[in-house]
């Protein structure tokens, strides 16, 4: 994560990196989610740089319980929508 993030973060002018997880039981409802914000805020999933992504990931690990099988549909849809929105704003 660090090796890739250290390179990619320079292509993001504000250094706010949206970070998502998938395939885990998420509190408080403990339902399986195939797309959740690592920082716990799906409406504002950005983390401050790669260090923020790592911190959110580490904090998330103690709160979620991984589940399978993994379904990538939800996370692909969210990321695609964010990408399209970014293209429109530029």
N, C-alpha and C positions, 0 to 999 in steps of 0.2 A: 504494500500500500504506500509506504513512504517513498520507495524508489520511483514509482509511477507518479505519485502526487507531487513530488519535488520538481518534476519536469513539467507536468500539465498545469500546475498552479500559475505559471508565468503567462499562460494564455488567457487568464481570467483577470481582467483589470481591477476588479474590486476585491479579489481574493476570497470571495464568499462562495463556498463550494457546497452545492446541494448533495446530501449523502443519504442514501436509502438502503434499507435492508429488506430481506424477503424470506418467506418460509419460516415463520416463527409465531408462537403464541405470545400475544402482546397484552400486558396488563392495562387496565384493571379488569377487562372482560375476559381475558385469556382465550380469545378467539384467534384462530390462525389468520395471519395477514401475509399476503404475498407482495405487499409494498408498504413500508412504513419508514418514516423519517428516523434516522439514527439519533437525532437530538430530541425526539419525542414530539416535535411540532410539525405535523404534516402540511400546515399552511405556510410555514417558514422553515424549510428543511436545511437552510444554509448553515454551514460551519465556517469559522474563521480560519482559512488556510488549511493546509494538510494537517497541521497540528490539531486544529479543531475537529477535523474528521476523525483523526486517531482517538482523541479524547471522547468524542461522541460514541465511537465504536466500542471502546473499552467500557464506558458507562452502560451502554446498551446490553453488553454481554451478561451483566449481572441481573438484568431485569427480564430478559426474554428467555423462552425455551424453544430451541430449534425444532422444526417440524418438517416432515416430508410427506409426500413427494413435493418437489419444488415446482411451482407454476410461475413462469416468467411473464405471462400476459399482462398482469397488472403493472408491474414495474416498467415494462417496455412502453405501455400506454402513457404512464405518467411522464417518463423521460422524453418520449416523443412529443407530447403536448407542451412540455417546457421548452423543448428545442424549437418547435414551431412558433411559440410565443416570443422567444428570443429573436428569431429571424424577423418577425413582424416589427418588433421594436427597434431593430437596427435599420 
